[in-house]
């Protein structure tokens, strides 16, 4: 997630400032990182579209963001095995 956010910050710094401000505020209120990150990063992509960033940048940003939960799904069996091994 950090590499994705860093890449987006380099490509769209103004939008990322707003998105991460929303992330931080929501995290302080809810203490739910996944929810806060989803809203903050979603806002970032929406702002990129509204600020007329090139469509290639918007689409690639969406693909980067989708790769994070996809990686979590792929890692789930391994994480389950690790958790089971710790409980033995």
Secondary structure as UniProt FT lines:
FT   HELIX           2..11
FT   HELIX           13..30
FT   HELIX           33..50
FT   TURN            51..52
FT   HELIX           55..87
//
